[in-house]
Amino acid sequence: MPDLRIEFRNVTKRFPPRGAGAQPVVAVQNVSVSIGDGEIVALIGPSGCGKSTLLNMGSGLYLPSDGEVRIDGQLVSGPNPQVAFMLQKDLLLPWRTIQQNAEFGLEVRGMPARERRERAKALLAKCHLAGFENHYPHQLSGGMRQRAALARTLAVDPVVLLMDEPFSALDAQTKMVLQQDLARTLAAEKKTALLITHDLVESITLADRVLVMSQRPGTIIEEIRLDDLPDRDNPMVRRSRPRVHEYAARLMELLHIYDTADARAV
């Protein structure tokens, strides 16, 4: 595996009980995941299995109850500036222009104004938002706002991107376009990413590996490597390959989406 960027080492997360007589909630249990430089790994599993909890521990927003998380070999003990989060909602600041939103993280870090303007503008252009720098979020479509959120995320040059269903709120056509943009941008920027999605085809077309989690307490029950699927930077081409359907059927079987006999018939 290439140089490791993010590692979860035997991670368990327990939340305190709520109410008298309640038991602690074990969200994830004994999870070990290593992601190398430039890899994209997709994480799928039933709702409530701890996927977002893992991302929160990866970013340092939560600390593990047991085990440890490391970024570039360094123990994560709190919010980590080497990690950037992209969520379902764009969370753009409505009073700032798209350019100002893309600069926000750099501004917080104290980057000189000229330098941050140039970096943000270049990333907005890569995200197909050239000419919209001075627009406000309410003037853009949902897909354009997510592109702006991606530019803002990449602007701080994170070691690892954590993405929690970034396209789930978009219509199918816009989602496919954004998947294409994301794949090409991550490849061009040589970024490492951990992606949560409930869209099985999205996981297959964007990732190098898919990790499948069990019901809570979440554990990794299977890893599916996608080495025989080329064109990771071109999801629309990858989507058309016959093996995608075989992998999707296997994921459905693992998640018990339909009967095993039906899965074999796909």
C-alpha positions as CSV (number, residue, x, y, z in Angstrom):
1,M,0.0,0.0,0.0
2,P,1.2,3.6,-0.7
3,D,2.2,5.7,2.3
4,L,-0.6,5.7,4.8
5,R,-2.6,8.9,5.1
6,I,-5.3,7.8,7.6
7,E,-5.5,4.8,9.9
8,F,-8.2,3.6,12.3
9,R,-6.5,1.1,14.6
10,N,-8.9,-1.2,16.5
11,V,-11.3,1.7,17.0
12,T,-14.4,1.5,19.2
13,K,-16.7,4.3,20.1
14,R,-19.2,4.1,23.0
15,F,-21.7,6.9,23.7
16,P,-22.9,7.4,27.3
17,P,-26.4,6.1,28.2
18,R,-29.4,8.4,28.0
19,G,-31.8,8.1,30.8
20,A,-32.0,6.0,34.0
21,G,-31.3,2.3,33.4
22,A,-30.1,2.8,29.9
23,Q,-26.9,1.1,28.6
24,P,-24.1,2.8,26.7
25,V,-24.5,2.8,22.9
26,V,-21.6,1.1,21.1
27,A,-21.6,2.8,17.7
28,V,-18.6,1.1,16.1
29,Q,-16.5,-1.7,17.5
30,N,-12.9,-2.9,16.7
31,V,-12.7,-1.2,13.3
32,S,-9.3,-1.1,11.6
33,V,-8.9,0.7,8.3
34,S,-5.8,2.0,6.5
35,I,-6.0,4.3,3.5
36,G,-3.0,5.0,1.4
37,D,-1.9,8.2,-0.4
38,G,-4.2,9.0,-3.3
39,E,-6.7,6.3,-2.5
40,I,-10.4,6.8,-2.5
41,V,-12.3,4.4,-0.2
42,A,-16.1,4.2,0.0
43,L,-17.9,3.2,3.2
44,I,-21.3,1.7,3.0
45,G,-23.6,0.0,5.5
46,P,-27.1,0.1,7.1
47,S,-28.4,3.4,8.5
48,G,-27.1,3.9,12.1
49,C,-24.2,1.5,11.8
50,G,-21.6,4.1,12.7
51,K,-20.3,5.4,9.4
52,S,-20.6,9.1,10.3
53,T,-19.1,8.3,13.7
54,L,-16.0,6.9,12.0
55,L,-15.7,10.1,9.9
56,N,-16.1,12.2,13.0
57,M,-13.3,10.3,14.7
58,G,-11.2,10.7,11.6
59,S,-11.6,14.5,11.8
60,G,-11.0,14.6,15.6
61,L,-14.5,15.8,16.4
62,Y,-15.0,12.6,18.4
63,L,-12.2,10.7,20.2
64,P,-12.3,6.9,20.2
65,S,-13.3,5.1,23.4
66,D,-10.7,2.5,22.5
67,G,-8.1,2.3,19.8
68,E,-6.6,5.3,17.9
69,V,-6.8,7.3,14.7
70,R,-3.7,8.5,13.0
71,I,-3.2,11.0,10.1
72,D,0.2,10.7,8.4
73,G,1.3,8.7,11.4
74,Q,0.4,11.4,13.9
75,L,-2.2,10.6,16.6
76,V,-5.5,12.5,16.2
77,S,-6.3,14.0,19.6
78,G,-8.7,16.8,18.5
79,P,-9.9,18.7,15.5
80,N,-7.2,18.2,12.8
81,P,-6.4,20.9,10.2
82,Q,-5.0,18.3,7.9
83,V,-8.5,16.9,7.4
84,A,-11.4,18.5,5.5
85,F,-15.1,17.5,5.7
86,M,-17.7,17.7,2.9
87,L,-21.3,17.1,4.0
88,Q,-24.7,16.5,2.5
89,K,-25.5,20.2,2.8
90,D,-23.1,22.8,1.3
91,L,-23.2,25.0,4.4
92,L,-22.1,28.0,2.4
93,L,-22.2,31.3,4.3
94,P,-25.2,33.1,2.7
95,W,-23.7,36.6,3.3
96,R,-20.5,35.8,1.5
97,T,-19.9,35.5,-2.3
98,I,-18.9,32.2,-3.7
99,Q,-15.3,33.5,-4.0
100,Q,-15.4,34.6,-0.3
101,N,-16.8,31.2,0.7
102,A,-14.0,29.4,-1.1
103,E,-11.5,31.6,0.6
104,F,-12.9,31.1,4.1
105,G,-10.7,28.3,5.4
106,L,-7.6,30.0,4.0
107,E,-8.7,33.3,5.7
108,V,-9.1,31.5,9.0
109,R,-5.6,30.1,8.6
110,G,-4.2,33.6,8.0
111,M,-3.1,33.2,4.4
112,P,-2.4,36.6,2.7
113,A,-5.4,38.0,0.8
114,R,-3.9,38.0,-2.6
115,E,-2.6,34.4,-2.3
116,R,-5.9,33.0,-1.0
117,R,-7.9,34.9,-3.8
118,E,-5.7,33.3,-6.4
119,R,-6.0,29.8,-5.0
120,A,-9.7,30.0,-4.5
121,K,-10.3,31.4,-8.0
122,A,-8.2,28.6,-9.6
123,L,-10.2,25.9,-7.7
124,L,-13.5,27.5,-8.6
125,A,-12.4,27.3,-12.2
126,K,-11.5,23.6,-11.8
127,C,-15.0,23.1,-10.3
128,H,-16.6,24.8,-13.4
129,L,-17.6,27.9,-11.5
130,A,-15.5,30.5,-13.4
131,G,-17.6,33.6,-13.9
132,F,-19.7,32.9,-10.8
133,E,-17.2,34.1,-8.2
134,N,-19.2,37.2,-7.3
135,H,-22.5,35.4,-7.0
136,Y,-24.1,34.6,-3.6
137,P,-25.2,31.0,-2.7
138,H,-28.9,31.8,-3.2
139,Q,-28.2,32.7,-6.8
140,L,-26.8,29.2,-7.6
141,S,-28.4,25.8,-8.2
142,G,-27.9,23.0,-5.7
143,G,-25.3,21.4,-7.9
144,M,-23.3,24.6,-8.3
145,R,-23.4,25.2,-4.5
146,Q,-21.9,21.7,-4.0
147,R,-19.2,22.5,-6.5
148,A,-18.4,25.6,-4.5
149,A,-18.3,23.5,-1.3
150,L,-15.8,21.2,-3.0
151,A,-13.6,24.1,-4.0
152,R,-13.8,25.4,-0.4
153,T,-12.9,22.0,0.9
154,L,-9.9,21.6,-1.4
155,A,-8.7,25.2,-0.9
156,V,-7.1,24.3,2.5
157,D,-5.1,21.5,0.8
158,P,-6.1,18.8,3.2
159,V,-4.2,15.5,3.6
160,V,-7.5,13.6,3.8
161,L,-11.0,14.5,2.6
162,L,-13.9,13.0,4.5
163,M,-17.2,13.1,2.6
164,D,-20.5,12.2,4.1
165,E,-23.0,11.6,1.3
166,P,-22.0,14.8,-0.5
167,F,-24.5,14.3,-3.4
168,S,-27.4,12.6,-1.7
169,A,-29.6,15.7,-1.9
170,L,-29.2,16.2,-5.6
171,D,-31.2,14.8,-8.5
172,A,-29.9,11.8,-10.4
173,Q,-28.6,13.8,-13.4
174,T,-26.8,16.4,-11.4
175,K,-25.4,13.8,-9.1
176,M,-23.7,12.0,-12.1
177,V,-22.2,15.2,-13.3
178,L,-20.9,16.0,-9.8
179,Q,-19.5,12.5,-9.5
180,Q,-17.5,13.1,-12.7
181,D,-16.3,16.5,-11.5
182,L,-15.3,15.0,-8.1
183,A,-13.4,12.1,-9.5
184,R,-11.4,14.2,-12.0
185,T,-10.6,16.8,-9.4
186,L,-9.5,14.3,-6.8
187,A,-7.3,12.6,-9.4
188,A,-5.8,15.9,-10.5
189,E,-5.2,17.1,-6.9
190,K,-3.9,13.6,-5.9
191,K,-6.1,13.6,-2.8
192,T,-6.9,10.8,-0.4
193,A,-10.6,10.4,0.5
194,L,-13.0,8.4,2.6
195,L,-16.5,8.6,1.2
196,I,-19.8,7.6,2.9
197,T,-22.6,6.8,0.5
198,H,-25.9,4.8,0.4
199,D,-25.6,4.8,-3.5
200,L,-24.0,1.4,-4.2
201,V,-23.2,2.3,-7.8
202,E,-21.6,5.6,-6.7
203,S,-19.4,3.6,-4.3
204,I,-18.2,1.3,-7.1
205,T,-17.7,4.0,-9.7
206,L,-15.8,6.4,-7.5
207,A,-13.6,4.2,-5.2
208,D,-10.6,2.0,-5.3
209,R,-12.1,-0.1,-2.5
210,V,-15.5,-0.5,-0.9
211,L,-15.8,-1.3,2.8
212,V,-19.0,-2.8,4.0
213,M,-20.2,-2.3,7.6
214,S,-22.5,-4.4,9.7
215,Q,-25.5,-3.3,11.8
216,R,-24.6,-1.4,15.0
217,P,-22.2,-1.9,16.6
218,G,-20.6,-1.3,13.2
219,T,-17.7,-3.5,12.2
220,I,-16.1,-4.0,8.8
221,I,-17.6,-7.3,7.4
222,E,-16.1,-7.2,3.9
223,E,-13.6,-5.3,1.8
224,I,-14.2,-5.3,-2.0
225,R,-11.2,-4.2,-4.1
226,L,-12.0,-2.7,-7.5
227,D,-8.6,-3.3,-9.1
228,D,-10.2,-4.7,-12.2
229,L,-12.2,-1.6,-12.9
230,P,-10.2,1.0,-14.7
231,D,-11.2,4.7,-15.3
232,R,-11.6,5.7,-11.6
233,D,-11.2,9.3,-12.8
234,N,-14.1,8.8,-15.3
235,P,-17.1,7.4,-13.5
236,M,-19.4,7.7,-16.5
237,V,-17.2,5.3,-18.4
238,R,-16.6,3.0,-15.4
239,R,-20.4,2.9,-14.8
240,S,-20.9,1.2,-18.2
241,R,-18.6,-1.7,-17.4
242,P,-20.4,-5.1,-16.9
243,R,-18.4,-5.8,-13.6
244,V,-20.2,-2.8,-12.0
245,H,-23.4,-4.8,-11.9
246,E,-21.7,-7.9,-10.4
247,Y,-20.2,-5.7,-7.7
248,A,-23.5,-4.0,-7.0
249,A,-25.2,-7.4,-6.7
250,R,-22.6,-8.5,-4.2
251,L,-23.1,-5.4,-2.1
252,M,-26.8,-5.9,-2.1
253,E,-26.3,-9.4,-0.9
254,L,-24.0,-8.3,1.9
255,L,-26.5,-5.6,2.9
256,H,-29.5,-8.1,2.7
257,I,-31.3,-5.7,0.3
258,Y,-33.0,-8.6,-1.3
259,D,-32.9,-12.4,-1.2
260,T,-29.6,-14.1,-2.1
261,A,-31.3,-16.1,-4.9
262,D,-32.5,-12.8,-6.5
263,A,-29.0,-11.4,-6.2
264,R,-27.6,-14.3,-8.2
265,A,-30.1,-13.6,-10.9
266,V,-28.9,-10.0,-11.6
